[in-house]
């Protein structure tokens, strides 16, 4: 029997219509592992009649894997515009989060020189600044993965390589409470500013 998304912790998010713009939504090369790369909708806009509107808030550039028979996401990384959105993300993921999982959030409005561990929703999030780059590139740097090592791999293979390294990640950063983080975060950037309309 082939693995489907419904066999994993990603199934509920898919059923709720939260997994968007996916470049990968399929079993990876590791038996029993399902991978997702894309965006997760955190907050939907009110629907007008039949018009499908883009979500009000998303976590972008998400890379996640879930294993068959496990109720939580084993690994997830994503981008958040604001530190404050960690609460919403944890709420949306709910029981798909676990103290056993490895979760990395690259947040736009925290001090560029700081890295934190934030306990929230029964899980620990590694909260890192994003340095004008992509979540994928930041992860490769953080996990000491050479881009060349991944060149010949397809998207599922690259996802496996990153997930394997992430699952073995054991570094520790300064502990920060969610409340403290919200107090000290910088202003939220308007990503639509300076863009031609």
N, CA and C atoms as a LAMMPS dump frame, in Angstrom:
ITEM: TIMESTEP
0
ITEM: NUMBER OF ATOMS
591
ITEM: BOX BOUNDS ff ff ff
-5.0000000000000000e+02 5.0000000000000000e+02
-5.0000000000000000e+02 5.0000000000000000e+02
-5.0000000000000000e+02 5.0000000000000000e+02
ITEM: ATOMS id mol type element x y z
1 1 1 N 0.836 -1.207 0
2 1 2 C 0 0 0
3 1 3 C 0.866 1.25 0
4 2 1 N 0.523 2.175 -0.874
5 2 2 C 1.362 3.375 -0.907
6 2 3 C 0.887 4.369 0.159
7 3 1 N 1.842 5.107 0.655
8 3 2 C 1.602 6.081 1.724
9 3 3 C 0.833 7.273 1.179
10 4 1 N -0.206 7.697 1.892
11 4 2 C -0.915 8.92 1.496
12 4 3 C -0.785 9.947 2.617
13 5 1 N -1.085 11.188 2.291
14 5 2 C -0.961 12.266 3.279
15 5 3 C -1.877 12.003 4.481
16 6 1 N -3.021 11.338 4.226
17 6 2 C -3.977 11.049 5.309
18 6 3 C -3.399 10.093 6.357
19 7 1 N -2.339 9.359 5.974
20 7 2 C -1.71 8.427 6.929
21 7 3 C -0.78 9.144 7.902
22 8 1 N -0.661 10.463 7.764
23 8 2 C 0.324 11.203 8.57
24 8 3 C -0.311 12.418 9.247
25 9 1 N 0.491 13.071 10.072
26 9 2 C 0.03 14.272 10.792
27 9 3 C -0.251 15.446 9.848
28 10 1 N 0.173 15.344 8.587
29 10 2 C -0.114 16.422 7.628
30 10 3 C -1.547 16.316 7.103
31 11 1 N -2.166 15.166 7.325
32 11 2 C -3.505 14.9 6.775
33 11 3 C -4.562 15.916 7.185
34 12 1 N -4.569 16.27 8.482
35 12 2 C -5.582 17.218 8.961
36 12 3 C -5.38 18.598 8.326
37 13 1 N -4.123 19.03 8.219
38 13 2 C -3.836 20.35 7.622
39 13 3 C -4.28 20.376 6.167
40 14 1 N -4.087 19.255 5.492
41 14 2 C -4.517 19.135 4.093
42 14 3 C -6.039 19.194 4.019
43 15 1 N -6.705 18.477 4.919
44 15 2 C -8.174 18.441 4.938
45 15 3 C -8.757 19.829 5.225
46 16 1 N -8.035 20.604 6.02
47 16 2 C -8.508 21.968 6.351
48 16 3 C -8.144 22.976 5.251
49 17 1 N -7.499 22.505 4.197
50 17 2 C -7.149 23.396 3.09
51 17 3 C -6.025 24.358 3.414
52 18 1 N -5.13 23.952 4.332
53 18 2 C -4.064 24.861 4.774
54 18 3 C -2.745 24.688 4.021
55 19 1 N -2.576 23.596 3.285
56 19 2 C -1.294 23.355 2.608
57 19 3 C -1.35 23.933 1.198
58 20 1 N -0.666 25.052 0.999
59 20 2 C -0.791 25.809 -0.254
60 20 3 C 0.536 25.887 -1.012
61 21 1 N 0.424 26.198 -2.312
62 21 2 C 1.598 26.479 -3.162
63 21 3 C 2.689 25.42 -3.034
64 22 1 N 2.286 24.165 -3.022
65 22 2 C 3.28 23.13 -2.725
66 22 3 C 4.185 22.82 -3.919
67 23 1 N 5.479 22.716 -3.635
68 23 2 C 6.421 22.202 -4.635
69 23 3 C 6.675 20.723 -4.337
70 24 1 N 6.273 20.294 -3.134
71 24 2 C 6.337 18.875 -2.781
72 24 3 C 5.182 18.575 -1.835
73 25 1 N 4.412 17.563 -2.193
74 25 2 C 3.378 17.063 -1.289
75 25 3 C 3.23 15.59 -1.657
76 26 1 N 4.171 14.806 -1.16
77 26 2 C 4.261 13.41 -1.613
78 26 3 C 5.151 12.606 -0.673
79 27 1 N 5.066 11.275 -0.763
80 27 2 C 6.011 10.468 0.008
81 27 3 C 7.437 10.8 -0.432
82 28 1 N 8.378 10.804 0.493
83 28 2 C 9.775 11.033 0.134
84 28 3 C 10.405 9.661 -0.143
85 29 1 N 11.725 9.608 -0.211
86 29 2 C 12.39 8.336 -0.513
87 29 3 C 12.571 7.459 0.713
88 30 1 N 12.289 8.026 1.894
89 30 2 C 12.386 7.237 3.128
90 30 3 C 11.063 6.526 3.363
91 31 1 N 11.074 5.227 3.547
92 31 2 C 9.816 4.503 3.758
93 31 3 C 9.029 5.096 4.929
94 32 1 N 7.728 5.309 4.705
95 32 2 C 6.86 5.797 5.773
96 32 3 C 6.948 7.287 6.039
97 33 1 N 7.704 8.01 5.204
98 33 2 C 7.845 9.46 5.415
99 33 3 C 7.143 10.23 4.309
100 34 1 N 6.371 11.224 4.713
101 34 2 C 5.665 12.077 3.758
102 34 3 C 6.228 13.484 3.875
103 35 1 N 6.521 14.109 2.755
104 35 2 C 7.125 15.439 2.781
105 35 3 C 6.207 16.51 2.232
106 36 1 N 6.353 17.711 2.761
107 36 2 C 5.619 18.864 2.247
108 36 3 C 6.547 20.056 2.152
109 37 1 N 6.501 20.721 0.999
110 37 2 C 7.19 22.009 0.859
111 37 3 C 6.226 22.975 0.205
112 38 1 N 5.992 24.086 0.891
113 38 2 C 5.035 25.075 0.389
114 38 3 C 4.707 26.056 1.496
115 39 1 N 3.471 26.526 1.533
116 39 2 C 3.047 27.47 2.564
117 39 3 C 1.921 26.861 3.395
118 40 1 N 1.862 27.254 4.662
119 40 2 C 0.754 26.817 5.524
120 40 3 C -0.109 28.032 5.864
121 41 1 N -1.392 27.95 5.538
122 41 2 C -2.317 29.039 5.866
123 41 3 C -2.589 29.03 7.362
124 42 1 N -2.348 30.175 8.006
125 42 2 C -2.579 30.28 9.45
126 42 3 C -3.922 30.943 9.738
127 43 1 N -4.304 31.879 8.887
128 43 2 C -5.555 32.603 9.109
129 43 3 C -6.217 32.864 7.768
130 44 1 N -7.444 32.404 7.637
131 44 2 C -8.161 32.586 6.375
132 44 3 C -8.919 33.904 6.377
133 45 1 N -9.105 34.475 5.19
134 45 2 C -9.953 35.663 5.074
135 45 3 C -11.405 35.206 5.065
136 46 1 N -12.286 36.109 5.442
137 46 2 C -13.712 35.792 5.368
138 46 3 C -14.068 35.557 3.907
139 47 1 N -14.84 34.508 3.655
140 47 2 C -15.185 34.184 2.265
141 47 3 C -16.373 35.01 1.805
142 48 1 N -16.251 35.57 0.622
143 48 2 C -17.379 36.276 0.034
144 48 3 C -17.947 35.364 -1.047
145 49 1 N -19.193 34.964 -0.867
146 49 2 C -19.841 34.044 -1.818
147 49 3 C -18.896 32.896 -2.166
148 50 1 N -18.586 32.71 -3.448
149 50 2 C -17.744 31.572 -3.842
150 50 3 C -16.304 31.969 -4.099
151 51 1 N -15.996 33.224 -3.804
152 51 2 C -14.676 33.726 -4.145
153 51 3 C -13.622 33.151 -3.193
154 52 1 N -12.625 32.521 -3.751
155 52 2 C -11.547 31.996 -2.906
156 52 3 C -10.501 33.081 -2.735
157 53 1 N -10.329 33.542 -1.502
158 53 2 C -9.36 34.62 -1.268
159 53 3 C -8.079 34.039 -0.699
160 54 1 N -6.957 34.688 -0.954
161 54 2 C -5.714 34.196 -0.347
162 54 3 C -5.797 34.334 1.171
163 55 1 N -5.114 33.47 1.904
164 55 2 C -5.192 33.574 3.356
165 55 3 C -4.644 34.907 3.855
166 56 1 N -5.152 35.329 4.99
167 56 2 C -4.721 36.595 5.584
168 56 3 C -3.299 36.468 6.119
169 57 1 N -2.989 35.28 6.64
170 57 2 C -1.673 35.074 7.243
171 57 3 C -1.181 33.662 6.938
172 58 1 N 0.097 33.564 6.543
173 58 2 C 0.665 32.245 6.234
174 58 3 C 2.043 32.106 6.875
175 59 1 N 2.467 30.873 6.999
176 59 2 C 3.884 30.612 7.244
177 59 3 C 4.409 30.133 5.903
178 60 1 N 5.368 30.86 5.349
179 60 2 C 5.838 30.587 3.991
180 60 3 C 7.088 29.711 3.989
181 61 1 N 7.402 29.201 2.794
182 61 2 C 8.641 28.431 2.572
183 61 3 C 8.767 27.261 3.554
184 62 1 N 7.647 26.66 3.868
185 62 2 C 7.642 25.571 4.846
186 62 3 C 8.266 24.309 4.257
187 63 1 N 9.07 23.655 5.066
188 63 2 C 9.604 22.325 4.73
189 63 3 C 9.211 21.448 5.913
190 64 1 N 8.48 20.381 5.668
191 64 2 C 8.023 19.548 6.788
192 64 3 C 7.99 18.083 6.387
193 65 1 N 8.211 17.22 7.371
194 65 2 C 8.007 15.784 7.133
195 65 3 C 7.215 15.188 8.289
196 66 1 N 6.411 14.205 7.936
197 66 2 C 5.64 13.471 8.94
198 66 3 C 5.806 11.989 8.636
199 67 1 N 5.826 11.187 9.691
200 67 2 C 6.022 9.746 9.511
201 67 3 C 4.721 8.984 9.769
202 68 1 N 4.531 7.965 8.975
203 68 2 C 3.35 7.117 9.104
204 68 3 C 3.245 6.577 10.532
205 69 1 N 2.044 6.619 11.084
206 69 2 C 1.841 6.054 12.419
207 69 3 C 2.198 7.01 13.551
208 70 1 N 2.72 8.203 13.202
209 70 2 C 3.006 9.205 14.242
210 70 3 C 1.975 10.317 14.146
211 71 1 N 1.548 10.831 15.288
212 71 2 C 0.5 11.855 15.263
213 71 3 C 1.078 13.265 15.165
214 72 1 N 2.413 13.38 15.189
215 72 2 C 3.013 14.72 15.135
216 72 3 C 3.922 14.859 13.911
217 73 1 N 4.222 16.107 13.573
218 73 2 C 5.201 16.389 12.527
219 73 3 C 6.577 16.125 13.124
220 74 1 N 7.382 15.334 12.447
221 74 2 C 8.723 15.027 12.956
222 74 3 C 9.616 16.257 12.845
223 75 1 N 9.468 16.97 11.722
224 75 2 C 10.318 18.131 11.459
225 75 3 C 9.524 19.156 10.673
226 76 1 N 9.741 20.407 11.022
227 76 2 C 9.129 21.484 10.254
228 76 3 C 9.996 22.724 10.352
229 77 1 N 10.136 23.427 9.255
230 77 2 C 10.8 24.728 9.249
231 77 3 C 9.924 25.65 8.418
232 78 1 N 9.908 26.93 8.788
233 78 2 C 9.108 27.862 8.013
234 78 3 C 9.478 29.299 8.341
235 79 1 N 8.925 30.207 7.555
236 79 2 C 9.174 31.64 7.718
237 79 3 C 7.951 32.298 8.35
238 80 1 N 8.191 33.184 9.306
239 80 2 C 7.108 33.999 9.88
240 80 3 C 7.52 35.465 9.81
241 81 1 N 6.59 36.304 9.418
242 81 2 C 6.857 37.734 9.342
243 81 3 C 6.988 38.322 10.747
244 82 1 N 6.224 37.764 11.688
245 82 2 C 6.235 38.31 13.045
246 82 3 C 6.367 37.221 14.104
247 83 1 N 7.172 37.489 15.102
248 83 2 C 7.364 36.578 16.238
249 83 3 C 6.011 36.226 16.873
250 84 1 N 5.127 37.214 16.912
251 84 2 C 3.822 37.034 17.548
252 84 3 C 3.023 35.884 16.925
253 85 1 N 3.265 35.607 15.644
254 85 2 C 2.507 34.57 14.929
255 85 3 C 2.83 33.15 15.405
256 86 1 N 3.862 33.004 16.245
257 86 2 C 4.183 31.667 16.773
258 86 3 C 2.958 31.078 17.473
259 87 1 N 2.225 31.927 18.211
260 87 2 C 1.039 31.452 18.937
261 87 3 C 0 30.9 17.967
262 88 1 N -0.216 31.62 16.879
263 88 2 C -1.204 31.196 15.882
264 88 3 C -0.744 29.914 15.187
265 89 1 N 0.527 29.861 14.851
266 89 2 C 1.076 28.659 14.215
267 89 3 C 0.9 27.444 15.132
268 90 1 N 1.215 27.621 16.413
269 90 2 C 1.088 26.514 17.371
270 90 3 C -0.373 26.09 17.501
271 91 1 N -1.27 27.059 17.433
272 91 2 C -2.708 26.759 17.521
273 91 3 C -3.166 25.969 16.298
274 92 1 N -2.73 26.399 15.116
275 92 2 C -3.109 25.73 13.867
276 92 3 C -2.543 24.306 13.827
277 93 1 N -1.289 24.157 14.229
278 93 2 C -0.67 22.823 14.193
279 93 3 C -1.223 21.926 15.306
280 94 1 N -1.546 22.542 16.455
281 94 2 C -2.202 21.806 17.532
282 94 3 C -1.501 20.508 17.883
283 95 1 N -2.244 19.403 17.804
284 95 2 C -1.689 18.107 18.219
285 95 3 C -0.664 17.554 17.23
286 96 1 N -0.422 18.284 16.141
287 96 2 C 0.647 17.866 15.212
288 96 3 C 2.014 18.293 15.752
289 97 1 N 2.006 19.048 16.861
290 97 2 C 3.26 19.431 17.524
291 97 3 C 3.545 18.446 18.647
292 98 1 N 4.829 18.206 18.891
293 98 2 C 5.198 17.308 19.974
294 98 3 C 6.562 17.72 20.514
295 99 1 N 6.804 17.402 21.773
296 99 2 C 8.114 17.689 22.374
297 99 3 C 9.204 16.913 21.643
298 100 1 N 8.828 15.87 20.913
299 100 2 C 9.798 15.033 20.185
300 100 3 C 10.194 15.629 18.832
301 101 1 N 9.339 16.546 18.318
302 101 2 C 9.602 17.089 16.982
303 101 3 C 10.678 18.16 16.995
304 102 1 N 11.225 18.423 15.817
305 102 2 C 12.215 19.516 15.662
306 102 3 C 11.584 20.589 14.785
307 103 1 N 11.443 21.788 15.377
308 103 2 C 10.741 22.862 14.672
309 103 3 C 11.593 24.13 14.624
310 104 1 N 11.805 24.618 13.404
311 104 2 C 12.675 25.778 13.187
312 104 3 C 11.847 26.898 12.561
313 105 1 N 11.858 28.066 13.177
314 105 2 C 11.117 29.193 12.622
315 105 3 C 12.069 30.345 12.352
316 106 1 N 12.066 30.796 11.123
317 106 2 C 12.894 31.942 10.743
318 106 3 C 11.978 33.157 10.751
319 107 1 N 12.28 34.083 11.673
320 107 2 C 11.348 35.176 11.961
321 107 3 C 11.957 36.509 11.53
322 108 1 N 11.143 37.272 10.806
323 108 2 C 11.615 38.501 10.177
324 108 3 C 11.887 39.63 11.166
325 109 1 N 11.148 39.686 12.289
326 109 2 C 11.269 40.874 13.146
327 109 3 C 11.934 40.589 14.5
328 110 1 N 12.947 39.711 14.503
329 110 2 C 13.749 39.577 15.724
330 110 3 C 15.168 40.06 15.437
331 111 1 N 15.885 40.355 16.485
332 111 2 C 17.258 40.836 16.379
333 111 3 C 18.093 39.865 15.538
334 112 1 N 18.729 40.382 14.502
335 112 2 C 19.472 39.565 13.538
336 112 3 C 20.622 38.782 14.184
337 113 1 N 21.064 39.223 15.371
338 113 2 C 22.211 38.548 15.989
339 113 3 C 21.784 37.491 17.014
340 114 1 N 20.479 37.305 17.185
341 114 2 C 20.002 36.422 18.254
342 114 3 C 19.366 35.13 17.721
343 115 1 N 19.523 34.065 18.505
344 115 2 C 18.824 32.804 18.22
345 115 3 C 18.228 32.325 19.532
346 116 1 N 17.005 31.837 19.482
347 116 2 C 16.319 31.483 20.725
348 116 3 C 15.706 30.085 20.672
349 117 1 N 15.388 29.581 21.858
350 117 2 C 14.502 28.431 21.975
351 117 3 C 13.259 28.926 22.696
352 118 1 N 12.119 28.704 22.097
353 118 2 C 10.862 29.157 22.679
354 118 3 C 9.948 27.952 22.877
355 119 1 N 9.558 27.711 24.131
356 119 2 C 8.623 26.619 24.409
357 119 3 C 7.211 27.144 24.266
358 120 1 N 6.442 26.484 23.435
359 120 2 C 5.064 26.925 23.233
360 120 3 C 4.236 25.747 22.739
361 121 1 N 3.029 25.632 23.254
362 121 2 C 2.11 24.599 22.767
363 121 3 C 2.647 23.19 22.929
364 122 1 N 3.441 22.96 23.97
365 122 2 C 3.954 21.61 24.212
366 122 3 C 5.134 21.228 23.342
367 123 1 N 5.668 22.202 22.613
368 123 2 C 6.816 21.926 21.739
369 123 3 C 7.872 23.003 21.942
370 124 1 N 9.076 22.717 21.481
371 124 2 C 10.138 23.731 21.504
372 124 3 C 10.406 24.183 20.076
373 125 1 N 10.38 25.483 19.885
374 125 2 C 10.694 26.057 18.573
375 125 3 C 12.08 26.688 18.629
376 126 1 N 12.898 26.378 17.633
377 126 2 C 14.147 27.12 17.45
378 126 3 C 13.761 28.348 16.643
379 127 1 N 13.938 29.525 17.23
380 127 2 C 13.527 30.759 16.562
381 127 3 C 14.78 31.524 16.143
382 128 1 N 14.898 31.718 14.832
383 128 2 C 16.129 32.278 14.283
384 128 3 C 15.821 33.469 13.388
385 129 1 N 16.781 34.398 13.275
386 129 2 C 16.569 35.511 12.344
387 129 3 C 16.72 35.004 10.915
388 130 1 N 16.155 35.716 9.987
389 130 2 C 16.348 35.332 8.581
390 130 3 C 17.162 36.442 7.942
391 131 1 N 18.276 36.068 7.357
392 131 2 C 19.243 37.049 6.9
393 131 3 C 19.126 37.247 5.396
394 132 1 N 18.055 37.899 4.966
395 132 2 C 17.893 38.204 3.533
396 132 3 C 18.005 36.958 2.663
397 133 1 N 17.605 35.85 3.154
398 133 2 C 17.784 34.628 2.384
399 133 3 C 16.509 33.8 2.461
400 134 1 N 16.581 32.556 1.999
401 134 2 C 15.403 31.686 2.062
402 134 3 C 15.531 30.738 3.245
403 135 1 N 14.412 30.207 3.675
404 135 2 C 14.409 29.223 4.766
405 135 3 C 15.324 28.052 4.404
406 136 1 N 15.229 27.617 3.155
407 136 2 C 16.035 26.473 2.707
408 136 3 C 17.535 26.76 2.859
409 137 1 N 17.961 27.923 2.357
410 137 2 C 19.385 28.289 2.452
411 137 3 C 19.829 28.465 3.898
412 138 1 N 18.971 29.091 4.695
413 138 2 C 19.295 29.293 6.113
414 138 3 C 19.459 27.938 6.812
415 139 1 N 18.588 26.993 6.468
416 139 2 C 18.665 25.662 7.071
417 139 3 C 19.961 24.951 6.696
418 140 1 N 20.323 25.046 5.423
419 140 2 C 21.562 24.392 4.964
420 140 3 C 22.746 24.93 5.762
421 141 1 N 22.727 26.236 6.002
422 141 2 C 23.805 26.87 6.759
423 141 3 C 23.793 26.393 8.215
424 142 1 N 22.619 26.421 8.815
425 142 2 C 22.469 26.037 10.216
426 142 3 C 22.863 24.573 10.444
427 143 1 N 22.51 23.727 9.485
428 143 2 C 22.727 22.28 9.653
429 143 3 C 24.036 21.802 9.014
430 144 1 N 24.813 22.763 8.538
431 144 2 C 26.103 22.449 7.887
432 144 3 C 25.945 21.448 6.739
433 145 1 N 25.03 21.762 5.846
434 145 2 C 24.853 20.911 4.664
435 145 3 C 25.426 21.666 3.465
436 146 1 N 26.294 21.002 2.733
437 146 2 C 26.868 21.617 1.533
438 146 3 C 25.853 21.541 0.393
439 147 1 N 25.632 22.674 -0.262
440 147 2 C 24.701 22.681 -1.398
441 147 3 C 25.065 21.641 -2.449
442 148 1 N 26.381 21.476 -2.666
443 148 2 C 26.841 20.526 -3.686
444 148 3 C 26.414 19.09 -3.4
445 149 1 N 26.32 18.771 -2.109
446 149 2 C 25.904 17.419 -1.733
447 149 3 C 24.49 17.117 -2.232
448 150 1 N 23.7 18.159 -2.378
449 150 2 C 22.285 17.972 -2.697
450 150 3 C 21.968 18.165 -4.172
451 151 1 N 22.974 18.635 -4.91
452 151 2 C 22.741 19.016 -6.313
453 151 3 C 21.997 17.961 -7.133
454 152 1 N 22.42 16.702 -6.99
455 152 2 C 21.852 15.655 -7.85
456 152 3 C 20.512 15.111 -7.36
457 153 1 N 20.085 15.558 -6.168
458 153 2 C 18.853 15.012 -5.594
459 153 3 C 17.613 15.745 -6.102
460 154 1 N 16.507 15.027 -6.158
461 154 2 C 15.24 15.687 -6.494
462 154 3 C 14.684 16.358 -5.227
463 155 1 N 13.54 17.013 -5.35
464 155 2 C 12.985 17.767 -4.216
465 155 3 C 12.747 16.865 -2.998
466 156 1 N 12.223 15.67 -3.24
467 156 2 C 11.974 14.735 -2.125
468 156 3 C 13.292 14.329 -1.468
469 157 1 N 14.317 14.097 -2.286
470 157 2 C 15.636 13.714 -1.769
471 157 3 C 16.265 14.823 -0.947
472 158 1 N 16.131 16.052 -1.442
473 158 2 C 16.661 17.218 -0.709
474 158 3 C 15.931 17.361 0.62
475 159 1 N 14.627 17.155 0.588
476 159 2 C 13.82 17.26 1.803
477 159 3 C 14.252 16.201 2.822
478 160 1 N 14.496 14.98 2.35
479 160 2 C 14.998 13.913 3.232
480 160 3 C 16.328 14.309 3.874
481 161 1 N 17.233 14.821 3.048
482 161 2 C 18.575 15.174 3.54
483 161 3 C 18.49 16.245 4.626
484 162 1 N 17.662 17.255 4.385
485 162 2 C 17.503 18.34 5.36
486 162 3 C 16.808 17.811 6.614
487 163 1 N 15.767 17.01 6.432
488 163 2 C 15.019 16.479 7.583
489 163 3 C 15.912 15.584 8.446
490 164 1 N 16.707 14.737 7.81
491 164 2 C 17.591 13.838 8.578
492 164 3 C 18.547 14.634 9.455
493 165 1 N 19.144 15.671 8.867
494 165 2 C 20.079 16.508 9.63
495 165 3 C 19.349 17.265 10.738
496 166 1 N 18.152 17.766 10.408
497 166 2 C 17.374 18.54 11.379
498 166 3 C 16.952 17.668 12.566
499 167 1 N 16.599 16.423 12.289
500 167 2 C 16.147 15.527 13.353
501 167 3 C 17.285 15.191 14.315
502 168 1 N 18.519 15.31 13.826
503 168 2 C 19.685 15.02 14.673
504 168 3 C 20.238 16.295 15.333
505 169 1 N 19.599 17.427 15.065
506 169 2 C 20.077 18.718 15.567
507 169 3 C 20.016 18.745 17.098
508 170 1 N 21.126 19.107 17.725
509 170 2 C 21.127 19.075 19.195
510 170 3 C 21.708 20.338 19.831
511 171 1 N 21.926 21.344 19.011
512 171 2 C 22.465 22.601 19.528
513 171 3 C 21.432 23.29 20.429
514 172 1 N 21.902 24.106 21.378
515 172 2 C 20.942 24.835 22.211
516 172 3 C 21.169 26.335 22.121
517 173 1 N 20.078 27.081 22.177
518 173 2 C 20.136 28.54 22.155
519 173 3 C 19.535 29.069 23.454
520 174 1 N 19.626 30.371 23.631
521 174 2 C 19.067 30.999 24.837
522 174 3 C 17.563 30.769 24.891
523 175 1 N 17.074 30.437 26.074
524 175 2 C 15.63 30.253 26.259
525 175 3 C 14.95 31.623 26.302
526 176 1 N 13.834 31.725 25.641
527 176 2 C 13.078 32.98 25.639
528 176 3 C 11.611 32.619 25.785
529 177 1 N 10.911 33.335 26.668
530 177 2 C 9.481 33.056 26.78
531 177 3 C 8.76 33.771 25.635
532 178 1 N 7.612 33.236 25.27
533 178 2 C 6.827 33.838 24.194
534 178 3 C 6.489 35.303 24.534
535 179 1 N 6.078 35.527 25.788
536 179 2 C 5.675 36.869 26.224
537 179 3 C 6.832 37.862 26.085
538 180 1 N 8.005 37.411 26.511
539 180 2 C 9.208 38.247 26.428
540 180 3 C 9.533 38.56 24.968
541 181 1 N 9.415 37.547 24.132
542 181 2 C 9.69 37.721 22.702
543 181 3 C 8.779 38.74 22.059
544 182 1 N 7.497 38.683 22.432
545 182 2 C 6.526 39.636 21.87
546 182 3 C 6.884 41.062 22.307
547 183 1 N 7.343 41.194 23.548
548 183 2 C 7.725 42.522 24.066
549 183 3 C 8.936 43.105 23.335
550 184 1 N 9.89 42.226 23
551 184 2 C 11.149 42.734 22.446
552 184 3 C 11.244 42.681 20.927
553 185 1 N 10.233 42.122 20.265
554 185 2 C 10.322 42.007 18.793
555 185 3 C 10.244 43.382 18.146
556 186 1 N 10.792 43.461 16.944
557 186 2 C 10.768 44.72 16.212
558 186 3 C 9.447 44.899 15.479
559 187 1 N 9.299 46.032 14.763
560 187 2 C 8.07 46.255 14.002
561 187 3 C 7.929 45.213 12.885
562 188 1 N 6.705 44.93 12.515
563 188 2 C 6.45 43.959 11.446
564 188 3 C 6.528 44.686 10.116
565 189 1 N 7.369 44.165 9.245
566 189 2 C 7.597 44.797 7.946
567 189 3 C 6.389 44.553 7.039
568 190 1 N 6.055 45.538 6.266
569 190 2 C 5.015 45.353 5.258
570 190 3 C 5.689 44.811 4.004
571 191 1 N 5.447 43.516 3.727
572 191 2 C 6.149 42.892 2.593
573 191 3 C 5.653 43.422 1.25
574 192 1 N 4.527 44.159 1.257
575 192 2 C 4.012 44.673 -0.015
576 192 3 C 4.509 46.076 -0.322
577 193 1 N 5.252 46.644 0.63
578 193 2 C 5.797 47.964 0.448
579 193 3 C 6.813 47.951 -0.701
580 194 1 N 6.923 49.048 -1.403
581 194 2 C 7.924 49.175 -2.483
582 194 3 C 7.786 48.117 -3.57
583 195 1 N 6.63 47.52 -3.668
584 195 2 C 6.451 46.561 -4.767
585 195 3 C 5.512 47.191 -5.771
586 196 1 N 5.826 47.042 -7.056
587 196 2 C 4.884 47.605 -8.038
588 196 3 C 3.548 46.89 -7.918
589 197 1 N 2.48 47.644 -8.042
590 197 2 C 1.147 47.027 -7.889
591 197 3 C 0.653 46.548 -9.231
